[in-house]
Amino acid sequence: MEIRHHGIAVSPGVAIGPAFVIDTEGVRITHQTVAADQAPGEVARLRKAFEVAATEARENRLRITALHGPAIGNIFAAQGSVIEDSGFREQIEALVRSQLYSAEYAVSRVIREFVRRLEEFKGPEHHRAEVRRRAKDFIDIERQILALLQGDNLEPFSELTEPVVVLATDLLPSETADFSPRTVHAFATESGGATSHTAILAGALEIPAVVGIGRFLSDVSGGDVVIVDGEEGILIINPDESTLARYEEKRTAERSRADRCDSLRDKPSATGDGIPVRLLGNIELAQEAAHCLERGAEGVGLYRTEFLYLNKTTDPTEQEHFEAYRQVVQTLGPTRPVVIRTLDLGADKFTSATGGAGEKNPFLGLRSVRLCLRKLDLFKTQLRALLRVATLGNVRVMFPMISTVEELRQCKTLLNEVKEDLEDAGIPFKRDLSVGTMIEVPSAALMADVLAREVDFFSIGTNDLIQYTLAADRNNESVAHLYNATDPAVLRLIKRVVDAAEKEQIEVNVCGEMSGEPLYAPLLVGLGLRQLSVTPRKVPEIKRVIRQLRVDEARRLADQCLNMETARQVGSFLRDQLRRILPEAAD
């Protein structure tokens, strides 16, 4: 019988395959106590297990950093620091000596007590998310050490020879680190969120994933046919014939579309009448820069740096910033642009940088550039790394969430102070670093004519611009219907920003989700955009639409939209136009 479950879609795509169910019980502890004369032997076993675990953590960090970049490698650095903490190990050894616990039972008792305390944390939700991640790190450490003590194999994916869909209560860092898209075609988990380790890694690997589904493992057995729809956030167990046929057709269409689009990779991104429209990539992890090149992007239009702050109990160092940015620049080469957005922590994100108590209305509170201007040491550390790495390529800095001219000028003043510090220290840096600002709140859009005289480029963040303009949180089901990219108010603000940029002859880009939807490509080109930044996998699809456009037609289309009164009218009109321009893209 077909069973459907809904969760959080964290990585798009469709996968169909046999279920590979991860054991949720962990490693069994066969005995709790030992005889008094066995205690020294238990301590020796314990020390050996910790020694091997520490070595493996160091090796994992090096290996995963090489594969996926330093941000993900830091997960294992955090685990390694716990394993190598002599006080932590001595606490476990003390239980063996005083209570005559077996090494396994002592490990479990100590770690489970840590986890219990973490789970009892009652702080704000964005703090609890980080605490939950820390608890899972401890559980991962427990499983690794118990496996070493008992000689068990905790690497189930290393033996896979056929493609599977992984299903689990949750996936720990040590489990997801060895995922290969060749054998793990998708995964779904009962717990987890959009910023969890597994979600972020799924995006980096470009495999479909759904998390936070709730209890479903009791409904599935290993080998059952399952479908993961990473676009809609759906897991289907034992699909019936009609569902399976429909999703097979959808998967085939996706592959066919991908093949057609991939053939455009090396062709220019220009309209049918020869007007260039530059396509750049949005990335969160350094290794995603390679995905940009594979899809034919001309550079990186948005490098989000928040992940550098996750999985850490302290803020990243200047050198950690530098190494992450350098990896992207080296991948893209010295001429392709790399736009690095400074720290943009929001109400839905957590890091050690925020600290303090929760806010009653965090989306309108101390976030993004406001936080950076409050925590100057944190901000200067990132700016120093940016200025240094800019000597290696075409690096640009972009300030997010600017709402007033004063805020932007404060950021520029701080940047100049950091330049002076580097100059005094004799450290090489790029003096004429290109500076831009995000336009993502209505006040910035309304003051775009003034802001344009202060910067070298604009980047329109449509996600927040829509949210703040329409006062509608897209994650709130009660008002999500109001969140609409085609609302005339939003379109008029975008047009105002583009006109201000053109007047001052500065570049203007769109880097929100709107730029990655084929439906909106003709409209954005018609509004005057000549640069779009999208997730790497969207580049070929958007290029295909652009190559079918003529600028004069796009302008007429945009003018008609600007004169419409409702989002429904605009949306319906755009769908009709896309069917005419490129019928299969409108499906």
N, C-alpha and C positions, 0 to 999 in steps of 0.2 A: 504494500500500500504506500502510495506517495505521501511524504511528509515534508512540509515546508516550514522553514524557520527564517526569521528576519533579524538582521543585525546591523552593524555599522560597516558600510562599504569603505574600505581603506585603499584598495588598489584595483583598478578597473580590468575588465576582461571576463571571458567565460571559459571555464574549464570543466571537462567531463571526464570522470575516471573512477577507478576503484578506490574505496576509502582505505586509508592507512591510519588506524586509530592508535594514538600514543597512550601507553599505559599511564593511568593517572595515580596509581598507587605508589609509585616510586620504588625504592629498594626496601625489601622486607628485612626487619631486624629479628634474627632468630632467637637471641637470648639477651636478657637485660643485665645479668650480673655474672661475675666470674669468681673463682676461688682466690683467696688472698695471695697465694704464691703465683697466680697468673697475672696479677696487676702489673708488674714490671714489663712483662711481655706485651700487655695491652698498650702501655704507654709507648713502647718501642714501635708497635704497629701504627699507632696513632701518629707519631712523629714522621715515620716513613711516608704515610699517606699524605700528610701535610706538605712534606718536602716535594713529593711527586706532583701534588695538586698545584703548588706554587710554580713549579717548572712549567707545567702544562698551561697555567694561566698566562705566564710570560710568553710562551710560544704561541698561544692563541691570540694574544694581543698583536704580536708581530705579524702573524699570518692574516688575521682579519683586517688589520690596518692596511696591509698590502692589497687585499682583495677589495675592501669596501671603504677605506679611508680612516683617518684617525678618530673621527667622531664615533663610529661604531666600535673601533678598537678600544676606545675609552671604557666601554662596558666591562671589558675583561681587565682593564687596568684597575677599575674599582674593585672587582672581585679579588684580584691579586693582592691588593693592599690589605683586604680583610684576612685572606689566607695567611699572609706573611706577618700578621700582627701577633707577636709573641704572647701578648696578654690574652688574646682570644684563645690561642692554643692552650696556654697554661690554665685557663679557666676550665677547659674540658679535661685536661690531665688531672686537675684537682678532684674532679668528680670520680675519675677512675680510682684514684688512690684512697679517697675518703669514703666513698660509697660502694667501692668495688663494682662499679658499672663496667659493662663491656665497652670497648672503644666506640662501637657503633651507637650504643644507647646513649653514651655520654655526649657524642656529637649531636645526636638528634635532640636531646634534652636542652642543651645550651642554645642551639640554633632556634628551636621552636619557641623558647622563651623570648629570644630577640624578636622573632616574628610576631609573637603574641603582643608584645609591647608596642610594636609598630602598628599593628592592626587596631590597637585601642586608641591610637592618636585621634583626637577630636577637633583638629584645626580646620581651617577653611578648605573647601573642596579642592582648589588648585594646589594646596599644600599636600592634601591627602593623596593626590595622584602621584606625587614624587615619593611619598612614604610607601605607597603600594609597590612602586617599582623597586624600592630598596628591599622590601620584604621578599619580593620574588628573587632578587639577587641572593639573599640568604638561603632561600629554598634551593636555588640552583647550586650553591656551594655545598649544601648538605648532600644533595644527590651525588655530586662529583666525589666527595670524600667517602661517602658510604660505598660507592661503586668501587673505589680503589681499595677500601678495606675488605670488600667481599669478592673482588676480582670480577665484577659484573661489567658488561659492555653497555655503555650509555651512548653509543653512536649508531642508532638504528638506521640512519639515512646513508651511512657509508656502504651498506650492503644492498641498497636498492639497485635493481637492474631494469625495472620497468617503471613507467610514469605512474604516479599516484596523486591522490588528493589527501593532504594531511589534515586530520581532525583531532582536536585536543581540548582539554579544559583550558589550558593556556600553554604557550610555548616559551620556554626559558631561553636566554641568550645563547647558552651553550648548545641548545638544540637547533635554533634557527641559523646559527653561524655557518653551518655546512650545507645549507639548502643549495641545491643546484636546479636551475630552471629546466634542465634536461630530465630530471627525475621527479621533482616536486613541482607539479603543474599549478597548484593552488593550495590554500589552506583556509580553514575556518576554526574559530575558537569560541568556547563558551564565554570567556571573560576577555578583558583587554579593551583598549580604547584607541582613538585615532592617533594618539601620540605615544602609544606603547612601542617597545622595542620591535615587536613583530610587525606592527603596522608600518613602521618606518622602513624596516628591512624589505618588506614586500614591495614597497614603492621603488626601492633601489634595485631589486631583482626584476621588477616589472612582471610579477606574477599576480593573478587575481587573488584577492583576500577579503574575507568578511570576519569581523571580530565582534565581541560583546553580544553574542547571540542569546546567551542564557542556556539553560540545561537542554542538551540534545543528544549527548553521547549514549544515553540509554536507548535511543531510537535507532542506533546504527551498529553494524558489525563490520569487522574488517573484510574488505572485498566487495561490500555493497556498492552499487553504482550511485554516485553522488554528482551533483552539479553545483558549482560555485559561481554565482553571478556577482562579480565584483563591482559592477556598475550600479545595480539596484540594491545590493546588500542582502542577497537571498542565498540560502543553502537549501537544496532539494535532495532529499534522501529517497532512494528507490523510485525515481520518476517513472510515471506511466508512459506508455508508448507515444502518446500525443505530445507530452511535455518534452520527452527525449528528442523527438523528431524536430520540435520547434527550436530547441536549444542547439541541436546539431546544425540546423539551418542558420541559426544566428552566429554560431561559431565559424561556420564555413564562410558566411558573408563577411565576418570580421577579418578572416585570413585573406579573403579575396581582395577586400578593400585595402588591407595592409600591403599586399603584394603590388597592387596598382599604385599605391602611394609611394612605396619604396622605390619604384622605378623613376620617381621624380627627384630623388635625393640630390643628384648632382646637377639638376637643371635649375636655372635661375628662378628666384622668387620675384616674379614681376607680373603685372596685369597683362591681358591680351594686347593692350596698346602700348606695352613696353615701359610702364612706370614701375620702378623697383619698390617692393614692399619687403623690408628686411624682417626675417623671422629669427628670433632668438629663443633660447631655452630658459625655463624656470627650473632651478635645482635647489635641493636642500642638503645633499651630501656631495662630497668632492668627486666621488666616482661617477656621479651622474653626468659630469662634463663629457665623458666618453659617449654617453647616450646621445648627447646633443650633436656630436660629430656624425655618429652613425645615422641620425635621422636627417642630416642636412641643414642643421641650424647654423647660423653665421656667428654665433657667440652665445654668451650667457647674459640675458637681460635682467635676471633676478636671481641672485645667490642669497638664499635665506641662511642666516648664520645661527639661528636659535639652537640647532641641534648640538652645537659645540658646548652648550651649557647643560644639556641633559645628561643623565647618568653620572653626574659628578656632584661631590659634596662641596667643592670649591669652584670658583669661577675659572675659566680657562686662562692660561698664561698668554703673554704676548707671543711667545714662540709657538704655542699650540695654534693660535689664530694664524700666524704666519705660515706654518706648515700646511694647514688646510687650504689656505688661499693659494699657496704656491703650487699645490697639486693640480688645482683647476687651471691655473695659468699655464703650467707646463703641458697639460693635456691639450689645451686649445691653441697654444702657440703665442708668439709675441704680438700679433696684430689683431686677433679677434677680440672684441670687447668682452670684458667681464665686469658686470655691474654688481657690486657687493652692497647689500642693504645692511646697515648697522642694526644692532640688536632691536628686535621688534617683539618683545614679550607682551602678551595680551592676557586677558582674563581666562583664556582657555589654555594657557601655557604655564609651566612652572619651571623655576630654576632657583639655584641658591642666590641669584642676584636679587630676587624680589624681596624675600624676607618679610618680617613684619606681619601684622594682622591682615585678614581679608578685608575687602572693601564691599560696601553695600551695593555699589553699582560699578564693578570693575571695568566695564567696557567704556565708561566715561571717566575713569580714574587715572591712577598713576601707572601708565603703561607706555611702552614704546619709547619714543624720544624723550618724553617727560621723565621717565624713569632714568634714562641715561644722563639727562641734565641734572638729576638729583644725585646720582652716583658717579661722580666725575672720574674717579680712579678706574672704575670699570669701563667707562666710555673711552678714556684716554688710552687704555691698554689696547682696545680694538683699533682705534685710530692710528696708533703707532704701527701696528702690524700692517694695516692697510697702506699707509704711506711707504713702508719699507718694501712690501711686495709689489707695489706699483712700478718699481724700477725694473721689474722683470717682464712687463707686458702692458697691454692696454686696459689697465684697471681703472674703474670709476667707483666713486663712493656715492651712496644714496641714503638720505635721511628719511625715515618713515614717520607717518602720523603727524606731520607738521600741520598745525592749525592756525598759526599766526606768523607774521613776518618776523616778530621778535624772536620766536623760537628758532627759526632758520638762521637768523643772524648770530644767535648764541652758539649754534652748532659750528658755524663757519669761524667764529672767533676762537672757539676751542680747538678747531683743526689747525688754525694758525699758531696757537700756543704750542701744540704738539710738534709742529714743524720747527719752531724755535728750539724746543728741547732736543730734538734729534740733531739739529744743526750744532748746538752747543756740545753735544756728545760725540760729534764727528761720525754719526751713523748715516749711511746713504739713504736717501728717500726721494720721492718724486715731488718736485716743488710745484708743478702746475697740474696737480691731480684734478681731474674733471669731477665736478660736484653737481649732484642732482637732488631733487626732492620728490617724494611720493605726493601725489594729489589723491587723497582718499577720504577727506572730510569736506563737507560743503563750504566751510569757511575758506579753505585753501583754493577750492575751485572758483569761488567768487572773487578772491584776491589774486587770481592767476596772473593778471597783467602786471602786478607789482612783484610777485614772486619770480616771474620770468626774467626780471632784470637782475636777480640775485644769483641765478644758477646757470649751469651749462645745459641741463636737460630736465624734462619732466618725465615721470612715469605714473600713469593713472592706475591706481589700485581699485578696480571696480568692485571687488567684494565688499570692502568697507564703505566705499562711496555709496553704493546702493543701500547698504544697511543704515548708514547714518542719514542719508537723504530721506529715506522712507520711514525711518524710525521703526524698523522691523528686523528682528533677529531671525535669520534664516533657520537657526537651530531650534526655534520655538514653534512647535506645531500650531499653536493657536494663531500666530501671525505670519507664518512662513509664506502664506499665499500673497502677502503684500510685497514680499521680497521679489522684485522683478527687474531684470536688466533692461527690459524694453519700456519701462515707465518713461513717459516724455520728460519728466523732471530730471531724470538721470541723463537722458540723451542731451538735453539742453546744457547741462553742466559740462559734459564731455566736450561738446562743441565749443563752449566758452573757453575751456582750457586749451584746446587745439588752436583756436584763433589767437589766443594770447601768446602761445609758443611761436606760431608763425610770424607774428608781428615783431618779436624780438629775435627771430631767426635761431631758435634753439630746438633741439630734437625733442620729440614727444612720443612716448611709448605707452602701450596698455599692457599690463602684466597680470591682471586679474583673470578669473576663470572665463570671463566674457570673451577674451581674446582667443581662447582655445576652442570655441564653439563655431562650427561652420556656419550656423544660422546667422551669426552676427558679423562675419567677415565682410560681406558686401557693405553693411551699414558702417562699420568702422572705417573702411577705405573711403566710403563716400563722405564721412565726416572729416576726412583729411588726414587720417592716421597713415603713416608710411613705415611704421615699425610696430611689430606685435611680438610679445614674449609669452610663450606657452610651454606646457610640460613637453618634454622631448618627444614623447610618443604621438603628440598632436601635430607636430611640425609638418609631416608630409600631407596630412589631411587638409590643413589650412592652406598649404601651398597649392594644393590641387584646386581649391575654390578660387584662390587669388588669380591663378593663371587663366581662369575662365571669365574674369571680370574685364570690363572696360571702365575707366575712371569716370567718364562723362555719365555713363549709366548709373554707376554707384552714387555719384553726386545727386542725381535726380531722385534716386531711391532714398537717400538720406534726407533730402529736402522734404519729401513727402512724409517721412516718419516724424520729422520735427514739427510738422503742422498737424499731426494727429493728437487726439485728446486722451486716449487711454492706452495702457500697456497691451490690452487684448487686441486692439486695432493694429498696433505696431507688430505684435507677434504673429498674427494671422497674415499680415501683409508680407512679412519677411519670409515666412514659410512658403507662401506662394511664389515669391521671387526666387528662392533657392531651388525650388522644384523646376523652375524654368531654366535657371543657370546650370544646375548640376543635379538632375533628378535623384540619383542614388544617395547624394549627401543629405537630402531632406527626409529620408526614411527613418 
